[in-house]
Amino acid sequence: MTPVTRRDFIRANTEILSPPLVPEVVLHLAHEALPIWQKTEEELGAIGLPPPFWAFAWAGGQALARHILDNPEIVRGKRVLDLASGSGLVAIAAMKAGATWVTAAEIDQFAVEAVALNAELNAVLVTPVADDLLDKDPLGDIDIILVGDLFYEKHLATHCLDWLKQAHTMGIDVLIGDPGRSYLPKEKLNRIAEYAVPVTRELEDSEIKKTAVWRLA
């Protein structure tokens, strides 16, 4: 029997849908969290895996993508890094808004494949990279870093903020989309926009998530 590739798995367990706040973009998305989570564990022969973040359009990513599409001058003609890209929603929005090129960084191999598939769906060129960039110095050839929904765990949030601050001292702009998760360092950020984002109750504590776009101060 031919082994199932990650791309085959993604196609078989998702539908092509548009995130509610970003109808210009189509993605391979799951309707329910638990079934695809269980199938991912079965596929990898492992238990206790993190949720398949790539299979959902999270509130922070939707808000950030919407803001970029409505304000394309933020990324137009610029070199963009989408950190912890997930589905690739923000990366795709940046390309649609006129970015010169976009690198989508992910540590999840399924997410890397999802980004590639979703970029193809939207007829844009995004470069997915399977690498934990937080363990390296920020790239010097980036103009702006986009981050959606990455401040949900204390150690990760602290590590991410330190890395982003280092990038900021190099002259790199940093935008963050986040609905106010527990470890978002609001005191270090400037709120520049706010959106009411439709989400699923399976993933969030309400059907509409008040979500802001922030700039690193």
The 8 nearest C-alpha neighbors of each residue, nearest first, counted from 0:
[[1, 2, 3, 4, 7, 42, 8, 5],
 [0, 2, 3, 4, 7, 5, 8, 6],
 [3, 1, 0, 4, 7, 5, 42, 8],
 [2, 4, 7, 1, 8, 5, 6, 42],
 [3, 5, 7, 6, 8, 2, 9, 1],
 [6, 4, 8, 7, 109, 9, 3, 112],
 [5, 7, 9, 4, 8, 112, 10, 113],
 [8, 6, 4, 10, 5, 9, 3, 11],
 [7, 9, 5, 11, 6, 10, 12, 4],
 [10, 8, 6, 12, 11, 7, 13, 5],
 [9, 11, 7, 8, 12, 13, 6, 27],
 [12, 10, 8, 9, 13, 7, 14, 6],
 [13, 11, 9, 10, 8, 35, 29, 14],
 [14, 12, 29, 28, 27, 10, 11, 9],
 [13, 15, 27, 28, 16, 29, 12, 10],
 [14, 16, 27, 26, 28, 25, 13, 17],
 [17, 15, 25, 26, 14, 28, 27, 18],
 [16, 18, 25, 22, 24, 26, 19, 21],
 [17, 19, 21, 20, 22, 56, 16, 61],
 [20, 18, 21, 22, 17, 197, 196, 198],
 [19, 21, 18, 61, 22, 196, 65, 197],
 [20, 22, 18, 23, 19, 65, 24, 61],
 [21, 23, 17, 24, 18, 19, 20, 25],
 [24, 22, 21, 25, 17, 92, 18, 121],
 [23, 25, 22, 17, 21, 121, 26, 18],
 [26, 24, 17, 16, 15, 121, 120, 23],
 [27, 25, 117, 15, 16, 28, 17, 24],
 [26, 28, 15, 14, 13, 16, 117, 54],
 [29, 27, 54, 13, 14, 55, 26, 15],
 [28, 30, 13, 54, 31, 14, 55, 12],
 [31, 29, 28, 32, 13, 14, 55, 54],
 [32, 30, 29, 33, 34, 35, 201, 199],
 [31, 33, 35, 34, 36, 201, 30, 29],
 [32, 34, 36, 35, 31, 37, 38, 50],
 [35, 33, 37, 36, 32, 38, 31, 39],
 [34, 36, 38, 37, 33, 32, 39, 12],
 [37, 35, 33, 39, 34, 38, 50, 51],
 [38, 36, 40, 34, 35, 39, 33, 41],
 [37, 39, 41, 35, 40, 36, 42, 34],
 [40, 38, 42, 36, 37, 41, 35, 43],
 [41, 39, 45, 37, 43, 38, 42, 46],
 [40, 42, 44, 38, 39, 43, 37, 45],
 [41, 43, 39, 40, 44, 38, 45, 8],
 [44, 42, 40, 45, 41, 39, 46, 38],
 [45, 43, 41, 42, 40, 46, 39, 38],
 [46, 44, 40, 43, 41, 47, 48, 42],
 [45, 47, 48, 40, 44, 41, 37, 43],
 [46, 48, 49, 45, 40, 50, 37, 36],
 [47, 49, 46, 50, 40, 45, 36, 39],
 [48, 50, 51, 47, 52, 36, 46, 40],
 [49, 51, 52, 36, 48, 32, 33, 53],
 [52, 50, 53, 54, 36, 49, 35, 39],
 [53, 51, 54, 50, 85, 55, 86, 110],
 [52, 54, 85, 86, 110, 51, 55, 113],
 [55, 53, 28, 29, 52, 51, 86, 27],
 [56, 54, 28, 53, 57, 52, 29, 86],
 [55, 57, 18, 61, 60, 58, 86, 54],
 [58, 56, 60, 59, 55, 61, 148, 198],
 [57, 59, 61, 60, 196, 62, 178, 210],
 [60, 58, 176, 177, 147, 148, 62, 61],
 [59, 61, 147, 63, 57, 62, 58, 176],
 [62, 60, 64, 58, 59, 63, 65, 20],
 [61, 63, 65, 59, 60, 64, 176, 66],
 [62, 64, 176, 66, 60, 65, 61, 212],
 [65, 63, 89, 61, 67, 92, 66, 62],
 [66, 64, 62, 68, 63, 67, 21, 61],
 [65, 67, 63, 69, 64, 68, 70, 62],
 [68, 66, 70, 64, 71, 69, 65, 63],
 [67, 69, 65, 71, 70, 66, 96, 92],
 [68, 70, 66, 67, 71, 65, 96, 64],
 [69, 71, 67, 68, 72, 66, 73, 96],
 [72, 70, 96, 73, 67, 68, 75, 74],
 [71, 73, 75, 74, 70, 96, 67, 97],
 [74, 72, 71, 75, 70, 67, 77, 96],
 [73, 75, 98, 77, 72, 71, 76, 93],
 [76, 74, 97, 98, 72, 77, 71, 73],
 [75, 77, 99, 98, 97, 74, 78, 100],
 [78, 76, 98, 99, 74, 75, 142, 79],
 [77, 79, 142, 141, 100, 99, 101, 98],
 [78, 80, 101, 143, 141, 144, 142, 77],
 [79, 81, 144, 102, 101, 82, 103, 145],
 [82, 80, 103, 145, 84, 90, 144, 146],
 [81, 83, 104, 84, 146, 80, 145, 103],
 [84, 82, 105, 104, 85, 81, 146, 103],
 [83, 85, 87, 82, 103, 81, 104, 105],
 [86, 84, 53, 87, 110, 52, 83, 105],
 [87, 85, 53, 114, 88, 113, 84, 110],
 [86, 88, 114, 84, 90, 85, 89, 91],
 [89, 87, 91, 86, 90, 92, 64, 60],
 [88, 90, 64, 92, 91, 87, 60, 93],
 [91, 89, 93, 87, 92, 88, 81, 101],
 [92, 90, 94, 88, 93, 89, 87, 95],
 [91, 93, 95, 89, 64, 94, 90, 96],
 [94, 92, 96, 90, 91, 95, 98, 89],
 [95, 93, 98, 91, 97, 96, 92, 90],
 [94, 96, 92, 93, 97, 91, 123, 68],
 [97, 95, 71, 93, 94, 68, 92, 98],
 [98, 96, 75, 94, 95, 76, 99, 93],
 [97, 99, 75, 76, 94, 77, 74, 100],
 [100, 98, 76, 77, 78, 97, 75, 101],
 [99, 101, 78, 98, 79, 94, 102, 125],
 [102, 100, 79, 125, 80, 90, 78, 126],
 [101, 103, 126, 80, 127, 125, 81, 104],
 [104, 102, 127, 81, 84, 126, 128, 80],
 [105, 103, 128, 82, 83, 84, 127, 129],
 [104, 106, 83, 129, 107, 84, 130, 111],
 [105, 107, 129, 130, 131, 108, 104, 83],
 [108, 106, 110, 109, 105, 111, 129, 85],
 [107, 109, 111, 110, 106, 112, 129, 105],
 [110, 108, 112, 107, 111, 113, 5, 53],
 [111, 109, 113, 53, 107, 108, 112, 85],
 [110, 112, 108, 114, 109, 113, 127, 105],
 [111, 113, 115, 109, 110, 114, 6, 116],
 [114, 112, 110, 116, 115, 111, 86, 117],
 [115, 113, 87, 117, 111, 86, 112, 116],
 [114, 116, 112, 118, 113, 117, 119, 111],
 [117, 115, 113, 119, 118, 114, 112, 120],
 [116, 118, 120, 114, 26, 119, 115, 113],
 [119, 117, 121, 115, 123, 120, 116, 114],
 [118, 120, 122, 116, 117, 121, 123, 115],
 [121, 119, 117, 118, 122, 116, 25, 26],
 [120, 122, 118, 119, 123, 117, 25, 24],
 [123, 121, 119, 120, 118, 124, 117, 91],
 [124, 122, 118, 121, 119, 125, 94, 91],
 [123, 125, 118, 126, 122, 94, 119, 100],
 [124, 126, 101, 102, 118, 127, 123, 103],
 [125, 127, 102, 103, 101, 128, 124, 115],
 [128, 126, 103, 111, 102, 104, 125, 114],
 [129, 127, 104, 130, 103, 105, 126, 111],
 [130, 128, 105, 106, 104, 111, 108, 127],
 [131, 129, 106, 132, 128, 105, 104, 107],
 [132, 130, 133, 106, 134, 105, 129, 104],
 [131, 133, 135, 134, 130, 137, 104, 136],
 [132, 134, 135, 131, 162, 159, 158, 136],
 [133, 135, 132, 131, 136, 162, 158, 130],
 [136, 134, 132, 133, 137, 131, 138, 162],
 [135, 137, 138, 134, 133, 132, 162, 165],
 [138, 136, 166, 139, 135, 162, 165, 132],
 [137, 139, 140, 141, 136, 166, 135, 132],
 [138, 140, 141, 137, 169, 166, 142, 171],
 [139, 141, 138, 142, 78, 137, 79, 171],
 [142, 140, 78, 139, 143, 79, 138, 80],
 [143, 141, 78, 171, 77, 79, 172, 140],
 [142, 144, 172, 79, 171, 173, 141, 80],
 [145, 143, 80, 173, 79, 81, 172, 174],
 [144, 146, 81, 174, 175, 173, 82, 80],
 [147, 145, 175, 82, 81, 176, 174, 144],
 [146, 148, 176, 60, 59, 175, 149, 177],
 [149, 147, 59, 177, 150, 176, 60, 146],
 [148, 150, 147, 151, 146, 156, 83, 155],
 [151, 149, 156, 183, 182, 152, 148, 180],
 [150, 152, 180, 149, 182, 181, 153, 156],
 [153, 151, 155, 150, 156, 154, 182, 181],
 [154, 152, 156, 155, 182, 157, 151, 150],
 [155, 153, 157, 156, 152, 158, 159, 182],
 [154, 156, 158, 152, 153, 157, 159, 150],
 [155, 157, 150, 159, 153, 154, 158, 152],
 [158, 156, 160, 154, 159, 155, 153, 161],
 [157, 159, 155, 161, 156, 160, 154, 162],
 [160, 158, 156, 162, 157, 161, 155, 163],
 [159, 161, 163, 157, 162, 158, 164, 156],
 [162, 160, 164, 158, 159, 163, 157, 165],
 [163, 161, 165, 159, 160, 164, 133, 158],
 [162, 164, 166, 160, 165, 161, 167, 159],
 [165, 163, 167, 161, 166, 162, 160, 168],
 [164, 166, 162, 168, 163, 167, 161, 169],
 [167, 165, 163, 169, 164, 168, 137, 171],
 [166, 168, 171, 164, 170, 169, 165, 163],
 [167, 169, 165, 170, 166, 164, 171, 163],
 [170, 168, 166, 167, 171, 165, 139, 137],
 [169, 171, 167, 168, 172, 166, 142, 143],
 [172, 170, 167, 142, 143, 166, 169, 173],
 [171, 173, 143, 167, 144, 142, 170, 174],
 [174, 172, 144, 215, 143, 214, 145, 171],
 [175, 173, 214, 145, 213, 146, 144, 215],
 [176, 174, 146, 213, 212, 147, 145, 214],
 [175, 177, 59, 212, 147, 63, 60, 211],
 [176, 178, 59, 148, 179, 210, 211, 147],
 [179, 177, 210, 180, 209, 59, 211, 58],
 [180, 178, 177, 183, 181, 210, 211, 182],
 [179, 181, 183, 151, 182, 178, 150, 177],
 [182, 180, 183, 151, 179, 150, 152, 153],
 [181, 183, 150, 180, 153, 151, 184, 156],
 [182, 184, 150, 180, 185, 181, 179, 156],
 [185, 183, 186, 187, 182, 188, 160, 156],
 [186, 184, 188, 187, 183, 189, 179, 190],
 [185, 187, 184, 188, 189, 183, 216, 215],
 [188, 186, 185, 184, 216, 215, 189, 214],
 [189, 187, 215, 216, 185, 214, 186, 213],
 [188, 190, 214, 213, 216, 191, 215, 187],
 [191, 189, 213, 192, 212, 214, 188, 211],
 [190, 192, 213, 212, 189, 214, 193, 211],
 [193, 191, 212, 211, 190, 194, 213, 66],
 [192, 194, 211, 210, 212, 195, 209, 191],
 [193, 195, 210, 196, 209, 62, 211, 192],
 [194, 196, 209, 208, 207, 210, 197, 193],
 [195, 197, 208, 207, 58, 194, 198, 209],
 [198, 196, 207, 206, 19, 208, 195, 20],
 [199, 197, 206, 207, 196, 200, 58, 208],
 [198, 200, 201, 206, 202, 203, 197, 205],
 [201, 199, 203, 202, 206, 205, 204, 198],
 [202, 200, 199, 203, 32, 31, 204, 198],
 [201, 203, 200, 199, 204, 32, 198, 57],
 [202, 204, 200, 205, 201, 199, 198, 206],
 [203, 205, 200, 202, 206, 201, 208, 199],
 [206, 204, 207, 203, 200, 208, 198, 199],
 [205, 207, 198, 200, 199, 197, 208, 204],
 [208, 206, 197, 196, 205, 198, 195, 209],
 [207, 209, 196, 195, 210, 205, 197, 206],
 [208, 210, 195, 178, 194, 196, 207, 211],
 [211, 209, 178, 194, 193, 177, 208, 195],
 [212, 210, 193, 192, 177, 178, 176, 194],
 [211, 213, 176, 192, 175, 191, 190, 63],
 [212, 214, 190, 175, 189, 191, 174, 188],
 [215, 213, 174, 189, 188, 173, 216, 175],
 [214, 216, 188, 173, 189, 187, 174, 213],
 [215, 188, 187, 189, 214, 173, 186, 213]]
